[in-house]
Amino acid sequence: MASTGASAGINNLNISGLDLNSLLTNITTQEQGRLTPLTNKQTAYNSQITSFGILKTSLDKLNTATESLAKINDIATTSVSSSNTAFTATTTANAAAGNYAVAVTQIAQAQSLISTSVASETDKLGTPTTDRTLTIAQPGLNKTTTISLSDSQTSLTEIRDAINKSDSGVTASIVKANDSSFQLMLTANDTGLKSEITVQSNDTSLDNLLHYETTTPANNKSTQLTAAQNATFTLNGIAIERQSNTINDAIDGVTFNLKKLSDLDTTTTPSTYKTENLTVSKDTSQLQTAIQAWVDAYNSLQTTIKSQTKYVAVSPGDTTQSTGNGALLGNSTVQGIQRQLQSQLTSIQSQSGTLKILNDLGIKQIATGTDQGKLEVDTTKLQKALNEQPDNVKAFFLGDGKTTGFATQSSQYLTEVLNTNNGLIQTSTDGINTSLKALSKQIENTTNSINDNIARYKAQFVQLNTLVSQLNGTSSSLTSLLSSSSSSSK
């Protein structure tokens, strides 16, 4: 905002005897008062934008918690308990309770090969030709990768880099035995028999360095360091074999991670692997945590709304509002969001048995006091519903996942409110920004008008001061002349 100083450059306005400086200061103060309602409005608009940002943050947190409940089928309702050393296990949402005896009899391994030794890792090893390829295959996976190599790409270093840049399913590295002995090691990225590697080249020199296959091992130039093998274990006496040490399809909803062989029982002939017990039991704690997280997010939003829309009473006869009022007091957008969220609390869900509204799960609104409007949880009632009707609890929140279900409907509404293109929060903020832009122009115009007025008054006062001074001078001269004339006539 431009400066509108009243007395700059007019310190001599009082030489006429008129107090023009004080008059100009008073006029300036009155002119500046024209800006006060505009700057107050500007401050209010900026406060509203800040408040909408705070509100959006709370709505985002509620939406995140709501989306978690909308994916309630992914939340496990079982847990595993064991002190196993040979394996670990985790459960997902569709796991069933049960007891299992598990023995790990073989750990899956990835095959690794080592090439013939060469004296340098940087010397070219290939036969000069314009058509040179290296073929790496994993027949069990029906995968073949052909890598083209130029004359300058036949050192161990260049071959390693070319392999690692390809999608061959193999990782290459250089092993340095000593200063004159270097070998290329190839390791399958995945474990299991299907990931066995074959290596061939149409360059005789490279083929003599790297060749490996299982059908004619006599032709192999590379040596197998680690054999590919599958994982095997027994589950309640049933033998199971898989490519990986992570098995998620042996029992629905249970993932096994095999770590080492089970201990041997040497008291039997022949020796057998000892089994370890795995217990999968019902556990609704993750569901309860997700529900409580939603309640906490809802209550946090209520605190935010209360803070941003609060009303502070003023004394009788006071014509101004309290500066302690919330920036969004009386805002229709906030009121509409609040009404919709409160309405959803009592919306009836028809696909969840006896669980129709939130109160049936032990979640109800606080009716009085400082926490009025917030939710409280009857943990005993909620736990009873989770233990006795876990499927109905899920159905209550999820519904059909499209148009029904408490969390499904709430998530859809919140997503619309928070839409960054045309959601209620964005639309309201855009509207305020538009008003701010217009207001800034109005403030600029008013400031220019004030400066023009002050400049005009200043010029007029300077002229008045000069005129009065001149008149005072003329008056003094006349008085002196008359006085002299009177003296001469005597």
N, C-alpha and C positions, 0 to 999 in steps of 0.2 A: 504494500500500500504506500502511495507517495506521501512525502512529508508535507504537512500543512502548517508550518511554524508561523505564529502570529506576528512576532516582532522582529524577525530577521531582517536586518538592513534598514530598519525604521526607528533607530534609537533617538532620532532628533525630532520625533513627531510632537514632543511636548514643548518645543521652544516658543510656540504660540501662546502657551498658557493653558491650552485645552488638553485634557487627559485622554488623548487619542489612542495611546498604547493600550491602556486598560480597556477601552471600548473595543479595540480590534481583538484583544484576547478573548473578551466575552463573546464576540461574534463568532470567533473561531471555535470556541467550545460548543456553541449552539450548532454550528455547521457540522462539526465532528459527530454530534449526537445523531445525525442522520445515518451514520454507519452502524451504530450500536445494534439496532434490531437485525441488520443484515449479517453482522459478524456473529451475533448470538445464534441466528438460524444456521449459519455455516458450522459453528461448533456443534450444534445439535445434529446436523446431518452427518458430520464426521463421527460423532459418538454412535449414531445409529449403524453406520457401516461397521464400526468396531464391534458393536453388540451382535450384529448379524454374523460376523466372523466367529465370535464366541459361541453363538447358538449353533452354527454349522458344525463346529468341532464336536459339540455334544451330540448332535444328530448323527454325525459320522460314527461316533462310538456306539450309539444305540443301533445304528444300521449294521455295524460289524457284528455285534452280539446277536442281532436278529437273524442275520444271514447264517450264523453258526447254527441257530435253532432250525432254520429252514433246511439245513443239511443234517438233520438229526439222525437220519439213517446211517450216517457215516460214523456216528459216535458209538464206541464199544459199550456194551452192557455186560461184559465179562472181563475177567482179569486172570492172569496166570500166577500160580504160586509154586515155587520150586527153588531148590538150592543146587541145581544141576551144574556140573562142571564141563560136560561134553557138549552141551548145547544150551541155547536160550530160546525162548518162545514169546511171542506177542499175539494179541488178539485184535480182531477188527469187529465191526458192528454185528456181523452175522455169525459169530462164533457161538457154539452151544456148550453148555457146561458138561464136564466129563472128566474122567481120570484115565491117564494113559501111561503105559510103560514103554520107555524109549531107550534103545541102545544104538550108539553110533558105531558102525562097523567099517566105514571107509570114508575118508575125507576127499572131496573133489579136488583135482589138481589141474593146472594149466600146463600144457606141454611146452617145453623149452628145448631149443637146439643150439649147438655151438658149431661154428664153421671151422674149416681148416685154417691153420695159423699162417699169417703173412708177416713180412718183416716191417712193413710200414702201414700206417692207417691212412696216409695221404697219397701214396703212389697209385697210379692208374693200374688196374688189374685186368681190364677187359681186352679182348682182341679188337683192333681197330675195325670198325664196321659202321655203316649208317643205319643198320636195322638191328637194334639190340633190345631185348626185353627180359624182364624178370617176372616170372609167374609164381604167385603165392596162392595156394588153394586150401580150402577146408572142405573136403568132399562131404563130410557129414552134415555140413550146413548148406551144401550146394552153392558154395561161394568161391569164386575165382577172381583174382585181381591181377591184371597185367600192367606192369610198370615199365614205361619206356625210359631207357637210359642213353644219354649221349656219350661221346668219347670221354668227355670231361667228368662224367658221373660214375666212374667205375672204381674209385677208391672206396675203402671201407667207410670213410666218413660220408661220402656222397651217397653211397648205397643206403647207409643207415638213414640219412635225411630223407631220401626219396621214399623209402618204406614208411617212415613215420608220417610223411605228408599224405600218404595214400589211405584209402579206406579198406585195408587188407585184413583187418581183424588181428594184426600182429604188431608187436612193438619190437623195434630193433635197438640194440645198444652195443657198444664196443667194449671188449674185455682186454685189458692190457696185462699180459703175463709178465713181461719185462720189456726193456727198451727195443728189443728186436722180435717181439712176438705179440701180434694183435689178432683177435678173433671177433667175428660178428655173432652176437647172440640174438636169437629170435624167440620171442615168448608170445604165446597165444593170449589174446586179451581176455578170453573167457575160459572157464574151467570145463572139464568134461570131454568124453570121447569124441563127440561130434565136432569138437574144435581142433582135432588133430591137424597138423600142418604138413603140406607138401611144398617143396621149393624146386623150381627148375628155371634154367635160362637157355636161350638159343645161342648164347655166347659160350663157347666151349670153356674158355678160361674161367668165367664166372660160375658156370655149372660145376666145374671141377672144384670150385671153392665152396659152393653152397648147397649142392644137390641133396635133396632128402625126399624119400617117399616110403610108403609102407609095403607096397606090392613087391618091389624088388630091392630089398635092403642091401643087397650086395653092391649096388651102384651108388649107395649113399656116400657123400663126402662130408656132410655135417654129421655130428654125433648128437644123439638124444641125451640131454642132461636130466630132464624130468619127464616122465611119461604122463600122458593125459589119462585121467581116470575120473569116473563118476563118483558121486557121493552115494553111500548106501547106509541105511539104518533100518531098524525094526521098530514097528509101532504095534504094541499089543501082539507081538509075535509075527506080524505081517512084514515081509521084506519089501522095502521101498528103495528105488533107485532113481536118482535125478542127476542132471548135468551140473547143477550148482549146489553149493553148500547152504544156499537160502532156498527154502522150500515152502511155498505158500498154497499148494494145492493138494496136500495129503489129507488135511482135515479142513472143512469149511471154516473160514474165519481165523485160522491159526497159522502163523508163520514161524517156521523153525529156522534157526541159524546154527549150523553145525560148527563146532569150534575145534574139537579134537576127538580122537577115538575114545570110546568108553573104556573103563578099566576092565582088565581081563579077570575072569573068575577061573583061577587055576585049580579049583577043587573039582572041576568037572573034566571028563575025558571024552572028546578033546576039550580044550579050554574054550570058554564062551565069553562073550562080552556081557558085562553086568548091565542091567537095565536101571534107569533112573525114572522116578515118578514125575509126571506133569499133571497138575490139577488145574482145570479151567472151571472157574466158579462165577456165579452171577455177581456182578459189581456195577451198580448204577451211579457210582460216584462221579463219573465223567458227565453223565446226563445232568446230575444235580448241580455240578459246577457250571455247566453251560447255562442252565436256567437261572442260577444265582447271578451269573455274570450279566445276563439280560436285565434282571431286576435292578442290579446296581447301576447299569447304564441308564435305565429308565429314570431311576431316582436322581441320578446326577443331572439328567436333562431337566427334571423338575426344579432342581436347585438353580440351574442356569436360567430357566425361564422366570422363576420367582425373582432372581436378582436383577435381570434385565428389564422387568416390567413392574418393579416395585413402586408403590406410591407412598410418599412421606407427607403426612398431613401438615398443613400450615396453620398459623394462629388465626382466629376469627378476624375478619377485616383485612387480612393480608391479601393483596391483589396479585402477587407473584407466586409462581409455583416453586416448590423446594428444589434446590440444586441436587438433592439426594435422590430424586426420582430416577427410575430406570430409563435408559435411552429409548426403550421400545414400549414404554407405558402406553397402553391403548392401541398398540399396533394391530391392525386387523389380520395381517398375515400370521403373526405369532399366535393370536387368539384362534385362528382357524386350524393351525397345526395342533395346538393343544386340544381343541375339541375333538379332532379326528382321532388322536392317539387315545384320549380318554374313552371315546366311543368304542374303539377296538378292544378295550379291556373287558367289555361285557358282550362282545360279539359271540354269538352261539356257533359252535362247531358241531356238525351233525354226524361226523364220521369217526367219532372217538368214544363210542360207548356211553358210559355215564359221565364222562368228562366233557362237559359242554362249554364251560367258561373257566377263566383263570382261577376263580374262587374254588372250583372243584379240585384244583391241584394244591390248594392252600395258599394261593397268592391273591391278596385283596388290597384295596385302597385304604389308606388311613383317612378316617373321616374328620378328625378334629386335631387341634394342636398345631404346633409349628411345622410338623411334617405332613400336614394335610395335603392330600393329592398324591403323595408318594405311595409306594407299595411295600408291604411287609409279607414275609413268608412264614407260614406255619410249617416248619421243617418236618414235624411229625406227620402231618397230613400229606405233604409232598413225598416224603420217603415211603409212605404207605402206598401211594399211587404208583410210584416208581417200582416198588417191589411186587405189587399185585397186578398192575396193569401197564407194564412197560410198553407194550405195543399200542395201547390206547393213548398213552402219553405222546408217543411219537406221532400217532395219527392226529392228535389234537394240534400239534405244532405244524406238522407237514401238510396234512390234508392230502389233496391229489397232486400237490406240488405245482399247481398252475393257478387255480382261482380259489381254492379252499385251504383251510389250515391257518391257524393264528399267525405263525411266523411267516408263512408264505404271503399272506395278505399284508402284514405289517411291512415286510421287506419290500414288496412292490410299491407301497405307498411312500416309504422313506426314500426309495430310489428315485421316485418321481419328484419328491420335494427337493432332493439334493442334485438333480440333473443340472449339469453345468451350462446347458444351453437354454432351457426354458423352465427350470424348476423354480419353485416359489422363492427360495432363498436367493438364487441368482437374479430372478426377475426383480425382486425387491431391491437388491443391491444396485442393479443397473438403473432402476428408477431414481434412486437417491443420487447416484453419480451424475445422472442427467440433470437433476435439480441443482446439484453442486456446481456443475459447469455453468448453468445459466446464472446462478447466484454470484459466481466469481466475476462474471461479466458485469453484473449489476453493481457489484462492489467497486469494480474498476471505473465504471461510468460515474458512480456517485462520488468517488474520490476525486476524479478529474473535475467534476462540477464544484466540489468544495474548494479545490485549489483555485479554480477560476474565480469563484466568488470572493475568496480571500484576497486574491491579487487585485480584483476590481476595487474592493473596499480600501485596500492599502493605497492604491493609486489615488482614489478620491480623497483619502485622508491626507495624503501628501500635498495635494492641490489645496485642500482646505487649510492646512497648516501654513502653507506659503501665503495664501490670500490673507489669512488673519494676521500673519506677521507683517505683511505689507501694510495692511490697514492700521495696525498698531504703530508702524513707523510713520505713516502719514499723519496719524492723530498726534503723535509726539511732535512732529514738525510744525503742525498748525498751532498746537498749544504754545510751542516756543516762539513762533512768529507773533502770535497775538500778545504774548507776554512782552515781547520786545517793543511792539507798536504802542502798547499801553504805557510803557515806561518813557518812550520818546515824547509823547504828547503832554507829559506833565511839566 
